[in-house]
Amino acid sequence: MTLEHKIQNDIRVAVSKSGCTIFRGNVGKVKMANGRWFDTGLPAGFPDLFGFRHSDGKIFFIEVKNENGRLRDDQKRFAAMIKRYPAVIYGVCRSAEDAVRLIEGDNDGKSD
């Protein structure tokens, strides 16, 4: 089984080469010196990768899953919300090829 981290990295390279800027949404928790937890990053359900096409500035969001991965409920809620906006590309991708097809418009931008 392929690690999602490897798929993310492969997607970042392929999408960058296809004329886009792409970012990884880093999240996590850090225990501070006073013992409290600090949550970093983005809201629950936010996709792993996001960016824009240089050709037209259209933004995209990519949730990365390996061959067995499934969306969590918070990810499903994000997907349902963002798919309402036709100017946004959203999809669940399991490979770099999936991501390039999504961004280039070889599907309807509403995969999974």
C-alpha positions as CSV (number, residue, x, y, z in Angstrom):
1,M,0.0,0.0,0.0
2,T,1.3,3.4,-1.0
3,L,1.8,6.0,1.8
4,E,-0.3,9.1,1.4
5,H,2.7,11.2,2.1
6,K,4.5,9.8,-1.0
7,I,1.4,10.3,-3.1
8,Q,1.2,13.9,-1.9
9,N,4.8,14.5,-2.9
10,D,4.4,12.9,-6.3
11,I,1.3,15.1,-6.9
12,R,3.1,18.3,-5.8
13,V,5.9,17.6,-8.4
14,A,3.5,16.7,-11.2
15,V,1.1,19.5,-10.7
16,S,4.0,22.1,-10.4
17,K,5.3,20.8,-13.7
18,S,1.9,21.2,-15.3
19,G,1.8,25.0,-14.8
20,C,0.4,25.4,-11.3
21,T,1.4,26.6,-7.9
22,I,0.5,24.1,-5.2
23,F,0.7,24.1,-1.4
24,R,0.5,21.4,1.3
25,G,-1.8,22.2,4.1
26,N,0.3,21.5,7.2
27,V,-1.6,20.8,10.4
28,G,-0.8,19.5,13.8
29,K,-0.8,20.0,17.6
30,V,2.1,21.3,19.7
31,K,2.3,21.1,23.4
32,M,3.4,24.5,24.8
33,A,5.7,25.1,27.7
34,N,2.7,25.8,30.0
35,G,1.2,22.3,29.2
36,R,-1.6,23.6,26.9
37,W,-2.0,22.3,23.4
38,F,-1.9,24.7,20.4
39,D,-3.6,23.6,17.2
40,T,-1.8,24.7,14.1
41,G,-3.0,24.9,10.5
42,L,-6.3,24.7,8.9
43,P,-9.9,23.7,9.9
44,A,-10.9,20.1,10.2
45,G,-11.7,18.6,6.8
46,F,-9.6,21.0,4.7
47,P,-7.9,19.1,1.8
48,D,-4.3,18.1,1.9
49,L,-3.2,20.2,-1.1
50,F,-4.5,23.4,-2.7
51,G,-3.3,25.9,-5.3
52,F,-4.1,27.6,-8.6
53,R,-3.5,27.2,-12.3
54,H,-1.2,29.8,-13.8
55,S,-3.2,29.8,-17.1
56,D,-6.4,31.3,-15.6
57,G,-5.9,31.6,-11.8
58,K,-8.6,29.0,-11.1
59,I,-8.1,27.5,-7.6
60,F,-8.1,23.8,-6.8
61,F,-8.3,21.6,-3.7
62,I,-7.1,18.0,-3.7
63,E,-7.8,15.5,-1.0
64,V,-5.1,12.8,-1.2
65,K,-6.0,9.2,-0.4
66,N,-4.2,5.9,-1.1
67,E,-5.8,3.0,-2.8
68,N,-7.8,2.1,0.4
69,G,-8.3,5.5,1.8
70,R,-11.8,6.9,2.5
71,L,-13.1,10.4,3.3
72,R,-13.8,11.2,6.9
73,D,-17.1,12.9,7.8
74,D,-15.4,16.3,8.1
75,Q,-13.8,15.9,4.7
76,K,-17.1,14.9,3.2
77,R,-18.7,18.1,4.6
78,F,-15.9,20.2,3.1
79,A,-16.3,18.5,-0.3
80,A,-20.1,19.1,-0.2
81,M,-19.6,22.8,0.6
82,I,-16.9,23.5,-1.9
83,K,-18.5,21.6,-4.8
84,R,-21.3,24.2,-4.8
85,Y,-18.9,26.7,-6.4
86,P,-18.4,26.1,-10.1
87,A,-15.3,28.3,-10.2
88,V,-13.5,25.8,-7.8
89,I,-11.9,22.5,-8.8
90,Y,-12.1,19.8,-6.1
91,G,-11.3,16.2,-6.2
92,V,-10.0,13.1,-4.3
93,C,-6.9,11.9,-6.0
94,R,-5.0,8.6,-5.5
95,S,-2.1,9.4,-7.8
96,A,-0.2,12.2,-9.5
97,E,-2.0,11.2,-12.8
98,D,-5.4,11.6,-11.1
99,A,-4.4,15.1,-9.9
100,V,-3.1,16.3,-13.3
101,R,-6.3,15.0,-15.0
102,L,-8.4,16.8,-12.4
103,I,-6.6,20.1,-12.8
104,E,-6.5,19.9,-16.5
105,G,-10.2,19.4,-16.6
106,D,-10.2,15.8,-18.0
107,N,-13.1,15.2,-15.6
108,D,-15.8,17.5,-14.2
109,G,-13.7,18.6,-11.2
110,K,-16.0,16.8,-8.8
111,S,-14.4,13.4,-8.4
112,D,-15.2,10.9,-5.6
